Amino acid sequence: MPLNTKGWSNRGWLEIIEFILSMCEGGARKTHVMYRCNLNSKQISEYLNFLIDCGMLERVQERANSKRYIFKTSELGNKFVGRYKQMAELFSKPPPPSIMNE
């Protein structure tokens, strides 16, 4: 199971952020990210705005004179993804049964 803020069960916000940033490395539209992440419109807007405010994501006009935008992972966002994967590797071993029973 992947690393997240809840432990080894449901996905947490850090996992969602990592997935969004990974999807946007080459650029992606909001709706594409929303469907792939299984989030609703309000949730994806909150995540995207948060990531833009943190400097991990950039909103770029798709083409000149276009009303469509794509989201691209910034250098800071790429650093986050790399460090997240390093942390996930550390916790790739399943937790002991005593932890799972709590």
VMD Tcl script that builds the backbone (N, CA, C; Angstrom):
set m [mol new atoms 306]
animate dup $m
set s [atomselect $m all]
$s set {name element resname resid chain x y z} {
  {N N MET 1 A 0.843 -1.193 0.000}
  {CA C MET 1 A 0.000 0.000 0.000}
  {C C MET 1 A 0.880 1.245 0.000}
  {N N PRO 2 A 0.423 2.305 -0.642}
  {CA C PRO 2 A 1.232 3.527 -0.690}
  {C C PRO 2 A 1.239 4.280 0.635}
  {N N LEU 3 A 2.285 5.057 0.802}
  {CA C LEU 3 A 2.424 5.903 1.973}
  {C C LEU 3 A 1.412 7.030 1.912}
  {N N ASN 4 A 0.771 7.324 3.023}
  {CA C ASN 4 A -0.106 8.487 3.111}
  {C C ASN 4 A -0.214 8.930 4.547}
  {N N THR 5 A -0.922 10.016 4.787}
  {CA C THR 5 A -1.007 10.569 6.125}
  {C C THR 5 A -1.890 9.752 7.048}
  {N N LYS 6 A -2.654 8.817 6.506}
  {CA C LYS 6 A -3.532 7.999 7.333}
  {C C LYS 6 A -2.891 6.658 7.687}
  {N N GLY 7 A -1.753 6.364 7.150}
  {CA C GLY 7 A -1.119 5.073 7.401}
  {C C GLY 7 A -1.148 4.228 6.146}
  {N N TRP 8 A -1.493 2.972 6.291}
  {CA C TRP 8 A -1.430 2.037 5.171}
  {C C TRP 8 A -2.810 1.703 4.617}
  {N N SER 9 A -3.782 2.544 4.766}
  {CA C SER 9 A -5.123 2.192 4.292}
  {C C SER 9 A -5.575 3.114 3.166}
  {N N ASN 10 A -6.528 3.992 3.413}
  {CA C ASN 10 A -7.067 4.880 2.385}
  {C C ASN 10 A -6.037 5.918 1.963}
  {N N ARG 11 A -6.230 6.446 0.765}
  {CA C ARG 11 A -5.286 7.466 0.310}
  {C C ARG 11 A -5.502 8.759 1.090}
  {N N GLY 12 A -4.426 9.445 1.330}
  {CA C GLY 12 A -4.468 10.703 2.053}
  {C C GLY 12 A -4.171 11.861 1.125}
  {N N TRP 13 A -4.183 13.056 1.670}
  {CA C TRP 13 A -4.001 14.246 0.838}
  {C C TRP 13 A -2.608 14.315 0.226}
  {N N LEU 14 A -1.597 13.803 0.922}
  {CA C LEU 14 A -0.245 13.819 0.339}
  {C C LEU 14 A -0.154 12.909 -0.873}
  {N N GLU 15 A -0.822 11.770 -0.809}
  {CA C GLU 15 A -0.834 10.854 -1.947}
  {C C GLU 15 A -1.563 11.479 -3.132}
  {N N ILE 16 A -2.663 12.165 -2.853}
  {CA C ILE 16 A -3.414 12.840 -3.920}
  {C C ILE 16 A -2.552 13.924 -4.558}
  {N N ILE 17 A -1.853 14.686 -3.739}
  {CA C ILE 17 A -0.970 15.742 -4.248}
  {C C ILE 17 A 0.125 15.139 -5.127}
  {N N GLU 18 A 0.726 14.055 -4.671}
  {CA C GLU 18 A 1.774 13.406 -5.465}
  {C C GLU 18 A 1.219 12.927 -6.795}
  {N N PHE 19 A 0.013 12.376 -6.794}
  {CA C PHE 19 A -0.598 11.875 -8.022}
  {C C PHE 19 A -0.890 13.030 -8.983}
  {N N ILE 20 A -1.425 14.133 -8.470}
  {CA C ILE 20 A -1.706 15.310 -9.306}
  {C C ILE 20 A -0.414 15.830 -9.927}
  {N N LEU 21 A 0.618 15.995 -9.105}
  {CA C LEU 21 A 1.889 16.525 -9.610}
  {C C LEU 21 A 2.523 15.586 -10.631}
  {N N SER 22 A 2.420 14.285 -10.404}
  {CA C SER 22 A 2.959 13.318 -11.368}
  {C C SER 22 A 2.207 13.398 -12.692}
  {N N MET 23 A 0.893 13.537 -12.624}
  {CA C MET 23 A 0.080 13.637 -13.843}
  {C C MET 23 A 0.380 14.898 -14.641}
  {N N CYS 24 A 0.742 15.952 -13.943}
  {CA C CYS 24 A 0.928 17.250 -14.599}
  {C C CYS 24 A 2.365 17.500 -15.051}
  {N N GLU 25 A 3.238 16.519 -14.936}
  {CA C GLU 25 A 4.637 16.719 -15.339}
  {C C GLU 25 A 4.750 17.170 -16.785}
  {N N GLY 26 A 3.956 16.578 -17.667}
  {CA C GLY 26 A 3.989 16.967 -19.071}
  {C C GLY 26 A 2.888 17.934 -19.440}
  {N N GLY 27 A 2.095 18.329 -18.458}
  {CA C GLY 27 A 0.961 19.220 -18.679}
  {C C GLY 27 A -0.329 18.423 -18.787}
  {N N ALA 28 A -1.371 18.895 -18.133}
  {CA C ALA 28 A -2.659 18.214 -18.169}
  {C C ALA 28 A -3.774 19.215 -17.915}
  {N N ARG 29 A -4.918 18.953 -18.537}
  {CA C ARG 29 A -6.098 19.787 -18.307}
  {C C ARG 29 A -6.747 19.428 -16.978}
  {N N LYS 30 A -7.470 20.391 -16.442}
  {CA C LYS 30 A -8.130 20.214 -15.147}
  {C C LYS 30 A -9.067 19.006 -15.150}
  {N N THR 31 A -9.884 18.861 -16.186}
  {CA C THR 31 A -10.849 17.758 -16.206}
  {C C THR 31 A -10.147 16.404 -16.276}
  {N N HIS 32 A -9.046 16.342 -17.000}
  {CA C HIS 32 A -8.296 15.093 -17.104}
  {C C HIS 32 A -7.757 14.696 -15.732}
  {N N VAL 33 A -7.191 15.655 -15.023}
  {CA C VAL 33 A -6.653 15.397 -13.689}
  {C C VAL 33 A -7.790 15.001 -12.742}
  {N N MET 34 A -8.909 15.696 -12.837}
  {CA C MET 34 A -10.059 15.431 -11.967}
  {C C MET 34 A -10.544 13.990 -12.112}
  {N N TYR 35 A -10.714 13.528 -13.329}
  {CA C TYR 35 A -11.202 12.171 -13.547}
  {C C TYR 35 A -10.179 11.119 -13.137}
  {N N ARG 36 A -8.904 11.346 -13.474}
  {CA C ARG 36 A -7.868 10.367 -13.127}
  {C C ARG 36 A -7.667 10.253 -11.619}
  {N N CYS 37 A -7.870 11.366 -10.900}
  {CA C CYS 37 A -7.695 11.370 -9.444}
  {C C CYS 37 A -8.975 10.978 -8.704}
  {N N ASN 38 A -10.058 10.835 -9.461}
  {CA C ASN 38 A -11.350 10.496 -8.867}
  {C C ASN 38 A -11.773 11.539 -7.823}
  {N N LEU 39 A -11.687 12.806 -8.208}
  {CA C LEU 39 A -12.100 13.913 -7.348}
  {C C LEU 39 A -13.240 14.659 -8.025}
  {N N ASN 40 A -14.026 15.373 -7.227}
  {CA C ASN 40 A -15.080 16.187 -7.831}
  {C C ASN 40 A -14.525 17.568 -8.180}
  {N N SER 41 A -15.339 18.387 -8.821}
  {CA C SER 41 A -14.892 19.686 -9.320}
  {C C SER 41 A -14.397 20.600 -8.196}
  {N N LYS 42 A -15.118 20.611 -7.089}
  {CA C LYS 42 A -14.719 21.463 -5.961}
  {C C LYS 42 A -13.381 20.999 -5.384}
  {N N GLN 43 A -13.240 19.691 -5.207}
  {CA C GLN 43 A -12.008 19.151 -4.637}
  {C C GLN 43 A -10.805 19.434 -5.526}
  {N N ILE 44 A -10.929 19.190 -6.836}
  {CA C ILE 44 A -9.775 19.397 -7.717}
  {C C ILE 44 A -9.406 20.877 -7.769}
  {N N SER 45 A -10.403 21.758 -7.727}
  {CA C SER 45 A -10.109 23.199 -7.717}
  {C C SER 45 A -9.327 23.576 -6.468}
  {N N GLU 46 A -9.710 23.024 -5.327}
  {CA C GLU 46 A -8.999 23.326 -4.078}
  {C C GLU 46 A -7.562 22.818 -4.123}
  {N N TYR 47 A -7.374 21.581 -4.596}
  {CA C TYR 47 A -6.019 21.034 -4.699}
  {C C TYR 47 A -5.166 21.837 -5.672}
  {N N LEU 48 A -5.702 22.154 -6.852}
  {CA C LEU 48 A -4.929 22.893 -7.843}
  {C C LEU 48 A -4.554 24.279 -7.338}
  {N N ASN 49 A -5.502 24.978 -6.722}
  {CA C ASN 49 A -5.206 26.307 -6.172}
  {C C ASN 49 A -4.154 26.230 -5.075}
  {N N PHE 50 A -4.264 25.222 -4.214}
  {CA C PHE 50 A -3.282 25.025 -3.151}
  {C C PHE 50 A -1.891 24.804 -3.739}
  {N N LEU 51 A -1.801 23.948 -4.744}
  {CA C LEU 51 A -0.503 23.637 -5.352}
  {C C LEU 51 A 0.076 24.828 -6.105}
  {N N ILE 52 A -0.768 25.626 -6.717}
  {CA C ILE 52 A -0.304 26.852 -7.384}
  {C C ILE 52 A 0.212 27.830 -6.344}
  {N N ASP 53 A -0.549 28.003 -5.253}
  {CA C ASP 53 A -0.128 28.912 -4.184}
  {C C ASP 53 A 1.192 28.492 -3.550}
  {N N CYS 54 A 1.437 27.195 -3.491}
  {CA C CYS 54 A 2.682 26.668 -2.911}
  {C C CYS 54 A 3.850 26.719 -3.894}
  {N N GLY 55 A 3.564 27.023 -5.147}
  {CA C GLY 55 A 4.617 27.089 -6.153}
  {C C GLY 55 A 4.993 25.733 -6.739}
  {N N MET 56 A 4.149 24.725 -6.510}
  {CA C MET 56 A 4.455 23.393 -7.035}
  {C C MET 56 A 3.798 23.113 -8.381}
  {N N LEU 57 A 2.881 23.982 -8.785}
  {CA C LEU 57 A 2.135 23.789 -10.028}
  {C C LEU 57 A 1.994 25.133 -10.726}
  {N N GLU 58 A 2.010 25.110 -12.052}
  {CA C GLU 58 A 1.846 26.329 -12.849}
  {C C GLU 58 A 0.635 26.174 -13.757}
  {N N ARG 59 A -0.118 27.242 -13.906}
  {CA C ARG 59 A -1.269 27.269 -14.822}
  {C C ARG 59 A -0.827 28.009 -16.076}
  {N N VAL 60 A -0.876 27.313 -17.225}
  {CA C VAL 60 A -0.356 27.851 -18.476}
  {C C VAL 60 A -1.446 27.795 -19.536}
  {N N GLN 61 A -1.588 28.894 -20.293}
  {CA C GLN 61 A -2.560 28.911 -21.389}
  {C C GLN 61 A -2.164 27.851 -22.408}
  {N N GLU 62 A -3.148 27.048 -22.827}
  {CA C GLU 62 A -2.869 25.930 -23.736}
  {C C GLU 62 A -2.276 26.410 -25.062}
  {N N ARG 63 A -2.908 27.382 -25.672}
  {CA C ARG 63 A -2.420 27.987 -26.914}
  {C C ARG 63 A -2.704 29.484 -26.854}
  {N N ALA 64 A -2.036 30.238 -27.671}
  {CA C ALA 64 A -2.317 31.670 -27.744}
  {C C ALA 64 A -3.784 31.869 -28.129}
  {N N ASN 65 A -4.442 32.812 -27.515}
  {CA C ASN 65 A -5.855 33.134 -27.755}
  {C C ASN 65 A -6.809 31.999 -27.365}
  {N N SER 66 A -6.356 31.073 -26.557}
  {CA C SER 66 A -7.210 29.972 -26.108}
  {C C SER 66 A -7.740 30.263 -24.708}
  {N N LYS 67 A -8.944 29.813 -24.431}
  {CA C LYS 67 A -9.508 29.957 -23.092}
  {C C LYS 67 A -9.191 28.746 -22.223}
  {N N ARG 68 A -8.543 27.755 -22.810}
  {CA C ARG 68 A -8.183 26.552 -22.076}
  {C C ARG 68 A -6.806 26.686 -21.449}
  {N N TYR 69 A -6.684 26.079 -20.284}
  {CA C TYR 69 A -5.410 26.096 -19.575}
  {C C TYR 69 A -4.982 24.676 -19.261}
  {N N ILE 70 A -3.675 24.506 -19.179}
  {CA C ILE 70 A -3.125 23.243 -18.709}
  {C C ILE 70 A -2.324 23.528 -17.445}
  {N N PHE 71 A -2.143 22.510 -16.659}
  {CA C PHE 71 A -1.387 22.624 -15.419}
  {C C PHE 71 A -0.109 21.832 -15.574}
  {N N LYS 72 A 1.017 22.467 -15.209}
  {CA C LYS 72 A 2.328 21.836 -15.335}
  {C C LYS 72 A 3.023 21.863 -13.984}
  {N N THR 73 A 3.664 20.766 -13.676}
  {CA C THR 73 A 4.419 20.654 -12.429}
  {C C THR 73 A 5.672 21.516 -12.514}
  {N N SER 74 A 5.904 22.306 -11.482}
  {CA C SER 74 A 7.091 23.165 -11.434}
  {C C SER 74 A 8.293 22.368 -10.926}
  {N N GLU 75 A 9.438 23.004 -10.898}
  {CA C GLU 75 A 10.650 22.366 -10.370}
  {C C GLU 75 A 10.447 21.964 -8.907}
  {N N LEU 76 A 9.821 22.844 -8.122}
  {CA C LEU 76 A 9.542 22.538 -6.717}
  {C C LEU 76 A 8.606 21.329 -6.600}
  {N N GLY 77 A 7.612 21.270 -7.470}
  {CA C GLY 77 A 6.695 20.138 -7.478}
  {C C GLY 77 A 7.404 18.837 -7.815}
  {N N ASN 78 A 8.334 18.898 -8.755}
  {CA C ASN 78 A 9.119 17.703 -9.110}
  {C C ASN 78 A 9.978 17.243 -7.935}
  {N N LYS 79 A 10.516 18.199 -7.171}
  {CA C LYS 79 A 11.294 17.841 -5.978}
  {C C LYS 79 A 10.405 17.138 -4.957}
  {N N PHE 80 A 9.177 17.646 -4.784}
  {CA C PHE 80 A 8.233 17.017 -3.859}
  {C C PHE 80 A 7.957 15.575 -4.271}
  {N N VAL 81 A 7.688 15.357 -5.556}
  {CA C VAL 81 A 7.383 14.015 -6.055}
  {C C VAL 81 A 8.554 13.073 -5.786}
  {N N GLY 82 A 9.769 13.523 -6.051}
  {CA C GLY 82 A 10.950 12.698 -5.810}
  {C C GLY 82 A 11.111 12.338 -4.342}
  {N N ARG 83 A 10.918 13.306 -3.478}
  {CA C ARG 83 A 11.062 13.052 -2.034}
  {C C ARG 83 A 9.919 12.198 -1.502}
  {N N TYR 84 A 8.741 12.387 -2.052}
  {CA C TYR 84 A 7.601 11.551 -1.659}
  {C C TYR 84 A 7.892 10.086 -1.995}
  {N N LYS 85 A 8.417 9.841 -3.181}
  {CA C LYS 85 A 8.729 8.473 -3.590}
  {C C LYS 85 A 9.816 7.865 -2.712}
  {N N GLN 86 A 10.785 8.679 -2.288}
  {CA C GLN 86 A 11.818 8.193 -1.377}
  {C C GLN 86 A 11.189 7.776 -0.043}
  {N N MET 87 A 10.286 8.596 0.474}
  {CA C MET 87 A 9.603 8.267 1.731}
  {C C MET 87 A 8.746 7.013 1.568}
  {N N ALA 88 A 8.064 6.890 0.456}
  {CA C ALA 88 A 7.214 5.722 0.219}
  {C C ALA 88 A 8.049 4.446 0.203}
  {N N GLU 89 A 9.262 4.530 -0.344}
  {CA C GLU 89 A 10.148 3.360 -0.357}
  {C C GLU 89 A 10.517 2.931 1.060}
  {N N LEU 90 A 10.745 3.903 1.930}
  {CA C LEU 90 A 11.086 3.582 3.315}
  {C C LEU 90 A 9.963 2.810 4.007}
  {N N PHE 91 A 8.725 3.099 3.621}
  {CA C PHE 91 A 7.572 2.481 4.264}
  {C C PHE 91 A 6.902 1.436 3.372}
  {N N SER 92 A 7.651 0.849 2.463}
  {CA C SER 92 A 7.065 -0.128 1.548}
  {C C SER 92 A 6.788 -1.469 2.232}
  {N N LYS 93 A 7.435 -1.709 3.355}
  {CA C LYS 93 A 7.207 -2.933 4.112}
  {C C LYS 93 A 5.854 -2.837 4.824}
  {N N PRO 94 A 5.052 -3.910 4.819}
  {CA C PRO 94 A 3.754 -3.851 5.497}
  {C C PRO 94 A 3.927 -3.636 6.997}
  {N N PRO 95 A 2.974 -2.959 7.623}
  {CA C PRO 95 A 3.079 -2.709 9.062}
  {C C PRO 95 A 2.865 -3.989 9.853}
  {N N PRO 96 A 3.399 -4.050 11.070}
  {CA C PRO 96 A 3.176 -5.236 11.899}
  {C C PRO 96 A 1.691 -5.366 12.259}
  {N N PRO 97 A 1.219 -6.590 12.463}
  {CA C PRO 97 A -0.201 -6.808 12.798}
  {C C PRO 97 A -0.667 -6.022 14.014}
  {N N SER 98 A 0.209 -5.796 14.976}
  {CA C SER 98 A -0.189 -5.065 16.188}
  {C C SER 98 A -0.616 -3.633 15.867}
  {N N ILE 99 A -0.011 -3.025 14.843}
  {CA C ILE 99 A -0.390 -1.670 14.448}
  {C C ILE 99 A -1.723 -1.677 13.726}
  {N N MET 100 A -1.948 -2.683 12.918}
  {CA C MET 100 A -3.175 -2.758 12.127}
  {C C MET 100 A -4.413 -2.999 12.995}
  {N N ASN 101 A -4.237 -3.543 14.184}
  {CA C ASN 101 A -5.364 -3.824 15.070}
  {C C ASN 101 A -5.766 -2.637 15.916}
  {N N GLU 102 A -5.012 -1.570 15.866}
  {CA C GLU 102 A -5.316 -0.386 16.692}
  {C C GLU 102 A -6.438 0.421 16.107}
}
mol reanalyze $m
mol bondsrecalc $m
mol representation Tube
mol addrep $m
